């Protein structure tokens, strides 16, 4: 069986979508699929995963996005993609993103008359508000809705996001992709040397990992930490790892006690960094999953976050972290002080975080993905579904209004 992925982001570019997409491709290869990838052509080396998984079917020319050079905008080469896809002969096409590569993938699927699967990783309609363009939220949301309605399955990583997609009439939306590698990210990766390097000798270390962009709300983390430091002084430190268009603005706003590390190698540096901190801070309210949340939990870090979007699926207040109302800086700062001054409470939450992560196996999720594809192919062929299918991957019947 052959699956062809179309994606606007793939290693060596590093973000939640590229990570999950590459994991999906590698997992399908392990399960006997032949997998091809159509993705942008990036400058530089092989990326943090070594050679990215999957057979490169076509590399689309790409240019840096104006004002956000970390994002590469692919050129929509429709005819070249169709020719390459015909040579690959896919049984199924999966569009992991909705931009140029995704548009091309949908067009190719229609021309080849093969089943289409899509992923809804990011609610770009909400991003429009964060970037100061609230009037664009409606048009962007309508575009995304039309894009995903064409698919036989739309995979999204949270129950909250699936419910929103169903309300928009995307009736074949299913929850998939809630996984974390609890071996790579583990408390056993704690490093005394790393901890000294981030100022952890005698101080409680808060950590934030992620893309430094407007929608991530890192300014709110800085505001809460400033209040915490006003109370506890040098007893607390904040480490921020990641890069993005807001990096310089965040550096200007940062109070004393903040260390900014920039981009770190995902294999070599991030597991140690997570495990060497004491708690994880998160402020975004636009996440469909929030992969860094799960990586922090797997590393034994209690999480302080707003229970919005996909974060709400995994954050349990008083069990594996502390949930504050979205935008409530006062509550967030109070929770930071509580964690930093109550070691027994912090340790109990850390244990709960690790237990949460241990339940979220990528192997299970990849088995479900394999099963999902087989069900889609069976439906497209007009065949009966196999016995005992994974019902969580089969959407409910369309509502009467559809």
N, C-alpha and C positions, 0 to 999 in steps of 0.2 A: 504494500500500500504506500502511496506517495502523497505527502502533504507539502504544499508550497506556501511559505510565509511571505507576506508583504508587510514591511515595517519601516517606519520613518526613523527609528532609533534602534541601534544594535551595537554590541561591542565593536570597537573600543570605547564608544560613548557609554557613560555610566549614569544610570538613573533607574528608578523603580521599574519602568516599563521595559528598558533594555535587559535588565537582570531577569525579570520574569519570562520575557520572550526567549532569551537564550537558554534558560533552564527548561522551558517547554520543549524547545528543539532538541536539546541534549537528552531529555527524558524520553521523547518519542523515538529517537535513534536507539536508545537502550531497549525499547519495546518492539523493535523490529520494523519500524517505519523508515522509509527513505524520505528525507526532509530537505527541501531546498529553501533558500532564502533570497529574497529580493530586498535590498537595503541600500541606504546611501553609502557612497564611497568616502571614507574618512582619511585624513592625513594622519601620519604617525605610525606607531608600531602595532603589534597584534592585540594590545589591550590587556585589561587586567585578568581576563579569563584565559590567557594564552590564545591559541587559535580558536576563534569563535566556532561553536558547533554548527553543523549543517553544511550542505553543499552550496557554495555561492552560485546562484543561478544567474543573477544580474546585479551589478553594482550601479546605482543611479548617481549621476553627477550631483554634487551638493555644494552649497555655499553657506557661509555663516549667516545667521539671522542678524539683520541690523539691530544694534543695541543689545544683542544677546548672543555673542559669538559662540558660546558653548553649544547652542542648538544649530544643527546643520539642516538647511532646507533642501530637500531633494527635488530634482527636475522630473516631471511626470513624463517619462518616455514610454508612451502607450504601445507603439508598434514594436519597439525592441523588447518590451516585457512580454507581449503576446508571442513573439517568435521564440523567446527563451522558454516560456511556459509550455508551448507546444512541444519543444524538444524534451522538456522534463516530463511531460505527460502526467500532471497531478490528478489524483482522484478527488482531492479536496483542496480548497484555497482558504487560508486563514489570514484575514487582515487584522494585524495587531494594533494598528493605529489608523487615524482617520484623515491624515494629511495626504500629501502627494502620492506616496507609496500605497496608501490605503485606497485612494481613488482608482489608481491604476489596477490594483488587485481586484476591486469589484468589477471593473470593466472587463478584465481578462476572464474572471469567473463567468460573466455573462456570455462572452464570446465563445468560451470553451464548453459552456453548459455543464459546469461542475458545481457541486454544493459549496456554499459560502458560509464560513464561520467568522465572527468578528469578536474583538475584545473591547470592552469599555473600561479603560484604566483611569481616565482623567475627565472630569467635568469642566471642559473649557468654557462653558457658559458662565459658571461661577468665577472662573479666572478673569473674565472680562471686567467684573466689578473690582477685583483686587488690583487690576492694572489701570483703573480709572476710566473704563469704557462701559458703564452700566447699560447704555442703550443697545449695546451689541449682544447682551446676554440672550435676548429672545431670538434673534436671527441665528446665533451660533447654536443654541439649543435645538432649534428647528432643523438645522443642517445635520447635527449629530443624530437626531431622531430619524430622519430619513435615511441616513447612512446605515444605521443598525437595523432598521425594519426590513432591509433586503436580505438579512442573513437567516439561516436556518437555526443558528444558535448565536446568542451574544453572551460572552462570558464576562462576568464582573465580580470583583472579589469581596463584596459585602452585601449583607441583607438589605441595608438601608438604600444602597444604590440600586439594587435590583427592584425594590419597591418603587423607586422613582421612575425607573425605566418602564416598568409595567404601566404606571400611570400615564406615561407618554405614548403608550400603544406599542411598545417593543415587547410583544407577547412571548417571545422565545428567549427572554433573558434568564440566565441561570447563574447561581453563585459558584464561582470557581477561582482558585488561585490564592487561597489563604494558607500559605506554607512558609516554612523557615527551615534552614539547615541548622539544626540544634547541635550538630557536631562541630561545624566550622565556627559557629557563634556559641560560646560556652564559657562559664565562669573559670574553667580550667585554663583559659588563655590569659588570665591575669598575669601581669608582668610588673615586678617591682621597679625595673628600670624605666618602663613606660610610665608608670605612675609618678616617679620622680620627675620625669621629663615634662609632665603636664601640671606640676605643682601640687601633687597629692601628698607630699610629706607633711603630715600633721593637719591637713585641710580636707574638708569634704568636697568632692569633685562632682559637679553637675556637668552633664554632657548633652550637647545637641549635635546631631549629624543630619545633613541634608543639603539640598540645593538652596542657595541663598537667593531667593526670589521673593517678590512682593507677596505672593499668595501664601507663603510659608509662615508669615507672622513672627519672624525672629525678633522684630522690634519689641513685641510684647514680652518675649522671654528676657530681653535685656532690661526692660522696665521692672519686671518682677524680681530679677536677680539684684538689681540696684537696691530695691527695698530690703531684700534679704541681707545684703552686705552692709547696709546701714545699721542693721541690728547685730550681725555676727562678725563683721569686719573680715580680717584675713582668714578666719576659720572656714570660709567657703571660697571656692573657685568655680569658674564656668569655662568650659572648653567647647569651642565651636569648630566642627570639621565640615568642610564642604566649600564649594565655590559657586559663583553665579553673579548676575548683574547687580545684586544689592550688596556685594561684599564691601565695597569702599564705604557705602553709607552706614552699614552695620559697624564697621571699624570705627567710624567717627562717633557713633552713638555709644559705643561700649564703655561701661564704667571700669574702674580699677578691678582687677581680679579676673578679667576675661582674656583668654588666650585663643587666637584664631589660627588654625592649622592649615587651612586651605584644603586642596584635594589630597586624599590619601589613597594608597593602593588598597583595593578591596580585599585581596587575599592576604597580603603581608601585614598591613597596618591596622585595618579596621577591627578585626576580631580582638586584637590585643587592646586597642583603645577602648572599645566597649567594656571589656572585662576589667579594665583597670580604673574605671570610673565608679561612682557610688550611686548615681541616679540619672535618669534620662528625662529631658525636657522636650516638650513638643507643643506647638501652638497652632498648627494649621487646622483649618476647619473645612478644607476642600478635598480631603483625601478619600479615594475609594478604598484604599487599604492602609497605606502608611507602613511600608515594608520595614522601615527603620524601627518602628515600634516593636515589631516581632523580633528583629535582630537584637534589640536592646533587652527584651525579656529573656530571650534565649541565653544572653550573656549574664543573666542574673541581676539585671537592673530594674528596680521599681520605676514605673513610668508616671510622670506628671503631665497630663494632657487634657484637652477638652474632648468629651465623648461625642464627637461629631463625625458623620460619615462612617467610613470603615473602621475608624478607631473604636467606635462604640461596640463593635462586635467582640472585641478582645479585652478592652480595659474594664476591669472590675474594681470599683472603688473599695479600698480597704482590703483587697485580696492580692492584687498584683500591681497596684499603683494607686494614684489619687486623681480623681476626676474633678476638674473645676469648671464652672460655667464658662462657655466660650467668651473670650474677651475680658474676663474678670481678673484683672491683674492683681488686685488685692488678695483674692482667694488663692491664686497661684503662689504669690510670695509667702503667704501664711503656710502653705503646704511645704514650700522649700525649707522654711525655718523648722517645721515639725520634723522633716526627714533628717535634717542636719544635726538636730539636737536630741534625737531619740533613736539610738543605734539598734535597739531591740525591735522597734517598729519597722525600721528600714530593712532589717534582716528578714523579718517575717514577710514583708512585701516582696523582697528579692526571691525568696523561696517560692512564693506564689507565682511570680513572673516566670521563673524557670519551668514550673509545672505547666503553666499555660502553653509555653512554647513547645514543650515536649509532646503535646497532643497534636501539634500542627505539622505533620510530616509531609515533606514534599513528595516522597514516594507514593503516599496515598493520593495526593492531588494529581500526580502524573498518571497513575492508574485510572483515575476518573476521566482525565483528558483523553486517554486512549479509548476508553469506553464511549465517551461522548462522540468522538469521531466515527467510531464504528456504528453508533446509532444513527448519526446523520447520513452516513453512506447507505445504511439499510433503508431509511426513509426515502432517500432520493431514488433508490432502485425499486421502491414500492414493495419491499419485502417486510415480512413480520419482524418485529424486534426480537432479539435473542431472549431466551428465558432469563428471568431474574435480572433485568437491566438495573442500572444505577438510577433509580427514580429521581434522585436529586439533580440529575443532569437532563431530565425530560421536562420541558415546560408544561405548565397546565394548559388546558384547552383555552383557546382565545375567548375573551369575554364577548357577550352579545353585541357590544358597541363596536367591536373591531371590524 
